[in-house]
Amino acid sequence: MKNLLVNGCSFTAGSHPSTLPSPENHISSIVWPRHLEDKFENVYNLAKGGTGNDRILRTTIDFCEGTDMSDYVVIIQWSSPFRTEYWNPEDNEWINVVVRNGMEGDWSIDVPSDPNTARKKLQTLSYQNEMKWLNSLSDYNIAYYNNVVVLQNYFENNNISYMFTCMTSPDHPFMEKNIYNIIPTTPDTLKHYMATIPTTTEINLNKLMDKRKWSQLSLTTYADNNPISQEDQHPNLKGNKLIAQALYKELMEKYGR
């Protein structure tokens, strides 16, 4: 494969520059796809920080529909299930929605501040709708798994080589719970995931996902204990190099060159 296409959230796009403590950790050099540029003729990165799996699905298919994918391999880094988007027809744009603290059962939202009154109203309605209709962990997992299955089927039907991975260990559908190596500051998140009993729909969707096309571990696991800082748990330069090495090794095991 000559070309690599990647998509995801800030773990693939790069975290915000203000969180980076030194020039060598700048967004343009730190993120893991940059460390694969010597392995491929071209690396195309569609990722955008803070966005969710709806956007990842949408922008990936848009790119593939307008591109000859015969010489591509794709790595998709799935984001948090608690992020989604709504279409704003007035401004011809998508509105990103992030639900906070959902894993602890305390649903809350951050309505963005916007000087445009009309747009602010639409954003608020989008957030209220999200709170009204998606109010359980199972709802968010089902939406997440649906996105995975749709993109998996799209790749398979179009003969596109791909591999899936994800941001954090609790969101990996095939990781064994006893090998989690998540950031030590989130034990409550892990306990919540492990205590949750999947619904029948979640189980059935999980069965539709091809385990062979997933990375063995999540990005936070590959990065090990190498965050930018205690305040920002995105991987630092060393962590991103570890991620790149692990993903490339698994990609070659699946597809070779």
N, C-alpha and C positions, 0 to 999 in steps of 0.2 A: 504494500500500500504506500502510495506516494504522499497522500494527504491525510491529515488528521483534523477532524471536526470535534470540538468540545462544547459542552453547554452546562450551565449550572448556576449557582448563586455566587456570593462573594468568595467562597472557598475555591472557586475556579476563575472568577473575574479578578480577584484580588481585593483585599480589604481596603477600607478608606485610608488614604494617605496620612490623615491626621493621627491615626492610631499607631503609625510606624515610628519607632524611636530613632532610627538612623538612616542615612542615605542608602546604605547597602541593602536595607529592607524595603526600599521603595516599591510601590505597587507594580511598576513596569518590569522589575527584575525578580520579584519574590515568588510570584504565583506559579504553581506546578506546570501548567502547559508550556511556559517559557523554557523549562528545562527539558522539554521534548523536541525543541525546534531543530536540534542537530540530528534527530532521528527521522525526520520527515522533510520533504521539500517545502510543504506549506502546513502551517497550523492555523486553523480558523477558530476563533474563540467567540462564541455567542453569549457567554455568561454575563449576568448583570447582578450586582450585589443587592441583597435584600428582597429579591423576587422569589417566587415559588414555582411549583411544578406545572401549573397551568401555562405559565409563560415558557417554561422549558419545552414542553410539548409543542406549543404553538410555533415558537420560533425555529425549532428544529425541523419540523415538517415544512415550514415555509422555505427554509434554506434548501432542504433536499428536493423540494418540488421545482426549484429554479436552478438546480445544479446536476451535472452528470456525476453521480455518486459511485461510478464503477471502480474508481481508483481511490476510494476513501475508506477510512475506518473511523468509527465514531465512539467517543467516550461521553456518556451522559452521567453527570453528577446530580442525582436527585436532591432536592432541597427539603426544607422543613414542610411537613404536611399542613402546618398552620399558616401558610401563606397562599393567597389566591389573587385573582384579579377580576375586575369588572370593566365592561366596555362603556366608554363615555361617548355617546354619539354627538353630543354638542361640540366637543373639542376634538373629536376624531382621535381618541387616544384610550389607552388602557389605564385603569386605576389599580394600583397595587394595594392589597389589603393584608395586614399582618395581625393575627390574633396573639395576644401575649398571655403567658402563663397558663395556657390551656392544659398542659400536661399535669398540672397540679390541681385541676378542677376549678380554678378560679378564673373564669373567662373574663378577659378585659381587652379593650382595644385602644389604640392611639389614633385619634382622628387628626389627620394632618392639618396644619395651619396653612391657609391659602388666602391671599388678598383678594382673589376673585370670588365674590360672594356666590355666584351661580355654581361655580365649580366646587366650592366648599360645601354647598348644600348637597350636590350630587355625591361627593366623597362621603359625607355623613350618612346619606341614605344607603350607600354601598356597605358601609361598616355596620349599620343597623341591620341590614338584610343578612349579612354574614352571621351576626350574633343570633338572629331569629331562627335561621334554618340549620345552621351547622353548630350544634352545641354539645357534641360529645366527641371523645377521642375516636370512637369507631367511625363516626361520620367523616372525620378528617382522614383516617386511614383508608377508608373505602375510596374516597376521592383520589388519594395518592395512588393506591393500587390500580384504580381505573386508568389513570394517566400512564402508569408503567405498562399495563397490558396493551393499551392503544398504541403506544410507541413501539413496543416490542413487535406487535403484529404488523405495523407499518414497515419496520425494518425487514422483517422476515418476508413479507409479501413483495418487497422491492429489492431483495437480495443485497441488502446493505450490511456490511460487517460492523458489529457494534459490541460494546461492553457497558454495562450499567454499574455504577457505584453510588455512594450517597455521602451526605455531609457527616452525620453522626451515627454511632453504633446502634442506638435504639431504633433508628429508621431503616436499618438493614434487614430485609425480610428473611434472610437465611443465615444470619450470624448466630452461632450458639451463644446463649446468654452467659455461659461460664467463661468465655474468652473475651468478653467485653474489656476494652481498655480505654474507657472514656475519660474525659477530663475530670480530675478528682473533685472539682467544685460542683458537680451536678449529681450527687448520689440520690437525691429525691426524684430526679427525672428517671433514673434507671429503675428505682424501686417501683415507681408508678407504672412503667412499661411492663415490668416483669409481673406485676400483680394484676394487670388487665387481662380479662378473658376475651379472646377474639370472638366476634360474632360469626354466624354461619356465612354471611356474605364475605367477610374478610378472609375466612378460611378458603372459600371457593375461589376467590380472586388470587390468593396466594398460590393455589394449585395451578393456575393458568400461567404463572410467571416461570420463565425458564431459568432455573438455578444456575445452569452452566454458563449463562451469559452475564453473570454478576461477578464483581470482584469478591475476593474472599472476605475482605474486611472493609471498614469505612475509612474515609479520609482522616478523621481524627485519630483513628487507631494507627494508621500507617505513619502519621506525623509524630506519634509517641508524645512524650512530654516536651514539646517544642513550640509552645505558643508565643505570640509576639510579646505579650505581657500578661500579668495577672488580670488586668482589666479587659483585655482583648484576647480571646482564645483562638483567633485565627492562627494557622501555622506560620512560623517565622521562616527564614530562608532555609535553614536546615530541615525543618518539617516539610516544606514544599519539595525539597530535593528527595526526601524519603518517599513522599507520595508519588512523585514522578517515577522513581525507580521501581516501586512496587507495581504501579499500574502498567508500566511498559512491560515489565517481566510477565505479568499475567496476560497482557494483550498478545504478546508474542507466543505464549503457550497456547492461546486460543487460535491464532491466525498465522503466526510466522510472518516471513517477508517474501 
